[in-house]
């Protein structure tokens, strides 16, 4: 996340109309500076500066520049200043064209979070955990746990992060967590989720690992003796 007064500088590889020869540098060096950053509470003011974009060939030059945001704000200068008034995810696309007609393009995602202290409707986070193939099985037991159906009561809010911890020491992040429990026993698996305003909640389920399935002994065939 960006901090007040600090700018993020993003060096972007150009997307060109005609692919350069293998090993050749892109003809346009699309360099961006983002102040104060890409994530902040609504109303979130941001400045995206692409004015330092240049051509690699000193005999060429930038002919045009266009920056547009998904909230409808756009400019033909090299600097976009915009205020995202509502919480949500927004895209900002920067396009540059050089004197040979070659284009470079870069898209950023700006996230306006809920304002600090904003009320969340209902009971906040509604966490869900499912398991494939299930919450019980024989050791060694592989399971994929899924928290992707978790929701928030506020339609303007959403789950920002998922963290997993199993009582045998396994950890993970993301909506899904794959883990193998090597030995029989009962294991607690906890999903901790956080929404865009920093509100956290947890859900814990127990995974039961039974003894390995017994395998039938292979029959012993007595050697045959020829008379």
N, C-alpha and C positions, 0 to 999 in steps of 0.2 A: 504494500500500500504506500501511496505517496504521503509525505508530510508537508505541512504548510510551508510555503516558500521554497520547496525543493522541486527541482525539475528532473524528470526521467528522460534520458536520452536513449533513443532506440535507433540502432543502425539497421536498416532494412535492405535486404537483397532485392534487387529490382526484378520485376516480372516484365519481360520484354516481348515485343511482338515477334521478333525473329530471334531464335536462340543463338547466343554467341558461340563461337568455336570452343571446343573443349579446352578448359583451362583458362579461357579469356575472362577478364573481369566484366561484370555487367556495365553497360554504357551509362547508366544513371545511378548515382549514389544517393539514395533516398534516406535522408537523415532527419529524424523527428525528435523534438523536445516536448515533453508533456509536463505541465505545471498545474496543480501540485502533484498529480499522479493520476492513476486510472481508476481508483476507488475512493469514494467519499460519501458523506451523508447528504441527502437531498435537503434543500436545493444545492446541487453540486456544480460549482463554477470550475471550468477547466480551460486551459489554453494549450492548443496543439500547434506547435511552430515547426513548419517544414521549410522555412526560408533558407536554410543552409544546404538544401538539396542542390547538387551540382552534377555536371557531366564529367565522366572520366576523361574523355577526349577534350583537350584544351581548345581545340578549334570548333567545338560544338557548344551549345548553350541550351538552357531551359527555356522553352518557348511559352509554355502555359502551365498553370497549376490550378487544381480544383480540389476543394475539401468539402465533404458533405457528411452530415450526421443524420442518423436515422430518426431524430426528432424533427427534421425538416430544415435545420440550420445549415447553410452552405456559404462558401466564399470562393472567389477566384484569386484571392491573394494567397500568400504562403502561410498565413496565420489564421486559425479559427479560434474564436472565443465564444463559449457557449455555456449556458446554465441549464442543467438538467433538473427540472423542478420536481419531477415525480420519481419515486424509487423504481428501479428497473435496470435492465441491461440495454445498452445502446451501442451501436457500431458507428465508427467514424472512418471513412474511406478517403485516402489521400491519393490523388492521381497527378503525375507529372509527365509532360511530353517534351521531348527535346527537338532541336531544329531539324532533325532527320525524320521526325514523326514517330520515333520510338517511344512507347509508353511504359511507365513504371507505376505500380499500384501497391498500396499497403493498407490493410484494414486493422483497426484497433477496436477493442471492446472496452467501453467505459461503464462502470457499475456505480449507480447512485443507490446507496443503502438507505434504510429507514432512518429518519432523524433520531438522534439520541433522545431517549425518554419517550419515544412515540408509543402509544398504546397498541397492544396486540389483542385482536378480538378473540373471544372464546377462551379456550384453555391453552392457547399458544401452540406448541409443537404436538403433533400427533404421530408418535413413532410406531413403526411396524417392523417386524423381523420375521422372515420366512426362511426355511431351510430346504435344501435339495441335496440328498434324497429325503431328508427328514431330520428330526432331532434325536434319533436313536439308531444305533447300528453297531456291528461287531468291530472290534479292533483288528487292524488299524483302520480307523473310520475317517474317511474323507467327506467333508461337507462344505457346501457353498451357502453362506448366509447372506441374505439380501435385505437391505433396509430401504430400497429404492421407492417403496410405496409410502414412505413417511411424508406427511404433509404439514402445513401450517394452517391455523384457523383464519389468518388474515390473507386474503388473496393477493395483497401487495407485498407479501413477505415470501421467502423461500428458504429451504435448507441450504446452508452455505458449506458445511463440512460434516463428514462422517468419520468417526474414529472407533476402532474395534479393539477389544482386549478380552482374551480368553484366560481362564484361571490357570492354565498350564503354561502361561507366558507368551502365547501367541498374540501378535498385534497386527493391525492393518489399518488402512484408510480407504475412503471411497464408498460408494453405495454397496459394493459387494466385498465379502471377505471369504477367502478360501483357506481351509485349514485341515490338517490331518491330526487326529488324536491317536497317539500311538498305543496307549494302554487303556485297559478297562477302567471305568470310573465315571463319576458325574462331574461335569465341568460347567462353570458359569461363563457365559459369553455376554459381554456388555457392549451395547452400541450407544455412544455419546454423540449427539447431533447438536449443531449450533446454527441458528438462523442469522439473517443479515443484520439484525440489530444486536447480536451478541448474546441472545438468550439461549440457554442450553437445557437439554433434557436427556434422560437416559432410559433405556429399556434393557432388561436382562432376561435371558432365557437359559435353560439348563439343557445341555447336550449329554445324553447318557450313552456311554460306550460299554458294550457288553463284551464278554469273553469271546475270543475268536471262534468262529464256527469250526466244530470238529470235522476232520476229514476222515472218511472211512479208511482203515488200514488196507494197504494193497495185499491181496492174497499171495501167500508164499507157495510156489509150485515146487514140489519135491522133484529133485532130478530123477530122470528116468535112466534106468540101467538096462542096457541091452543084454539079453542072455548070451 
